[in-house]
């Protein structure tokens, strides 16, 4: 427990400081986080973090990172197209790559690289803090509400300890702190904010449950050991992966 607390405090402070600084340091840190996450999940699917499937996703992440640091974001959709096209070409012309492997490679590219990339896209934005507020806030409120009032299991086949009461508490807590943060930013579009907060909190839980289901299918407790007491990078950023795109597109289209 002590190791878990120390890692949580030090890791949280580091990410908060990097987010506050922004700039190239932030981009490099999140690029590194993405690569570690690719390594962790590639070992599950391909038995190696440097299999062809892993290497293609490192290339995908590096390409997106490059267009961000060179301010060529208009290539964003093109890079995604190239990534998918290469997968199909290799599927057609390489006999060792079947449809299962191609699907797993695209899954990793979508789940880890594409979702995490939205954190880099929000570099320097005051709204990036919403990702942390929602992802970690929902989890915290859900945990304590579930401890106090939890009776009805939410999804016992995947996560036996999560309850519907805890999920409701997470959504309510997330909505309250989101409203407070938007008020701090002098934004009072309350209908939009409430709908956004509910959706973002649900996505946070989906991210957590998705990671739990992947681990359950592979009979794993943790994705890795990068963070002492917490497991791997994906064990800590599973909710962030899903919340980041929700925040990014909400801010882009509704604020």
N, C-alpha and C positions, 0 to 999 in steps of 0.2 A: 504493500500500500504506500509506504514511504517513497519508494522508487517511482511509483505512478504519479504521486503528487508532485515530486520534484521535477519529473519530466514534463508534466502538464504545465507547471508554473514557468519553467525555463523556456519550454517550447512555445507556450502562448505569448510570453514576453518577447521572444525573438520574432515571431510572426507579426506581432503588433508593431514592433519597432521597424521591421522591414516594410510593412504596409505604410507606416507613417512617413518613412523616408521616400518611398516610391522610386521612380526612375529606373535606371538600369539594374540596380541591386535587386529591386523587387522582381523585375523580369527574370533575372538569372536564378533567383531563389525558386520561383514558381516553375521555371523550366527544369530545374534540378528535381523538384518535387514530382513533376510529371514523369521524368525519366525513371526515378526510383519506383514510382507506382507502376510504370510499364514493366519494369524488371520483376516486381513482385507478382503481378498477375500473369506475366509470360511464363514464369516458372511453373504455374499451375497448369496452364493449357499446353505448353510445349516442352515441359521438363527442363527448360533452360531459359535464362533471361536474355540470351543472345542467339536464340534461334532466328530463322528467317522472319517469322512472324513478329518477334520482338524488334529486330533490326528495322523492319519496315515501319513500325510504329515510332521508333526513335527518329527515323528520317521524317516522318509525318510531323512529329512534335518540333523537330529542329527547323523544318520549313515554315511552320506557323510562327515560331519564335523569330525567325529571320525576317519575315515580312513585317512583324510588329516592330522590331528594333530599327528597321530601315524605313518605317512609315510607308510601307507599300500594302496597306490593308485591302486595297482593291483587288489583290490577288487571292484574298481569303477563300472565296467560293471556288476559284480555279484550283487551288491547292487541294481542297476537299475532293473535287472531281478527279484530279490526277491520282490521289490516294486510292479512291475506289476503282478507277480504271485500271491501275497497275495490278490490283488484287484480281480483277477479272481476267486480265491478260495472263497473269501467272497461273491462274486456275485452268485456263484453256491450254497453255503451252508447256506447263510443267506437270508431268505425270505424278510427281510426289505430293502435289497440293490438291487435295480433294475439296469438295464443297464444305465439309465440316471445318477444315482448317481455314479456308477463306472466310467463312462466317465468323470464326473465332478472332481472326485478325481484325476484321472490320468492327467486331464487337468491342475489342480493346481500344481501337481508334476512336470509336464513338464514346464509350463509357469513360475512358481515362483522358485521352488527348483532347478531343473536341470539348467535352464538358469542362475540363480543367482550364482550357485555353481562355475561357470567359473571365477567369481571374486576372489573367494578363491583360485582357482587353479593358478591364476596369482599373488598371494601374493609374494612380493619382486621383481617382474619383472619390469624392466624399461618400458615395453610395457603396463603395466596396466594403465598408464597415458593416453594412446591412447583411452581407453574407455571413459574417461571423456572428452577428447578433441573432440572426434567424437560426442558423445551423446549430450553434452551441446553446442558444437560448431555448429553442424547442426541445432539445435533448435534455437540458437541465430541468425545465418545468415538467416535462413528461416523466422524468425519473422520480422527482419528489412527489408529484401528484399520484403517480402509480404506486409509490411506496405507501402513501397515506390512504388512498381511496381505491386502489386497483383491485378489481374483482373479476372482470370479464376479460379473458384472453383475447388479444388482438389477432395474432397469427402464430399460434403455438407450434405449428410444423416448422417454422423458420426461426422464430425468436420467442421462446417459451415465457420469458419474463415480461414482455411488453403487454400492456393492457389497453383496452378501449378508453378507460377513464384517464389513464396516463396520456394517451394520444390527445384527448380532448383538452386536458390541462396544458399540454405542449402547445396546442393551437391557440388557446386563450392567452397564455403567457406570451407567446410570440407576437400575437396581435397587439397586446398592450405595449410591449417594448418597441415594436415597430412604430406605433402611433407616437410614442414619446420621442423617438429619434427623428421622425418626420417633423414633429412640432419644433424640435431643436433646430431643424433646417428651415423652419418657417414655411412648411408645405402642409396645407390643410385640406387636401382632396380626400376626405375621410372614406367615402364609399370605395374609391379605388384602392386606398391603402388597406382597408379591411379585407377586401376581396383578395388583394395581392398577398397579404399576410397569411390568410388561411391557406391559399394555394401554395405559397412558399413553405409553410410549415409542413403541409402534406408531402411536398416534394422532398423535404428534409428527411421525413420518416421513410419515404420510398427509397431514398439513397441508403439509409441505414439498413433497411430490410433487404435491399438488393445485395449489399455486401454480405449480409448474414446468410442469404440464400446461396451465394457463390461459395462461401466457406463451408456451408453445410453439405453442398454437393461434392466438395472435395475432402470432406471430413477434416476440416482445419479449425483450429481455435483462432489463429491470427494469420494475417497475410505475410508477416515477416517479423523481424526483431529490431528494426531500425530505431524505434522509440521504446526504450526500456520501460516496462510496466504497461505499455499501451499497445504493443505489437508493431505492425508496419505502418507505412505512410497511409495506405488505403484504409486502415482501421480508424485513423483519425480524420481523414478527409472524405470519408464516404458520403456524409451529408453535404459537405461543401460542394462536391462534384455536381450534385443535383440542384442546389440552391443558387449557385453562381449564374447559370443561364437564366433562371427565373428572374433574378434581380436585374441582370443586364438588359433583358428584353422589356421588362416592365419600365425601367428607367428610360430606355430608348424610345418607347412608344406611348407611354402614358404620363410621364412627368416632364 
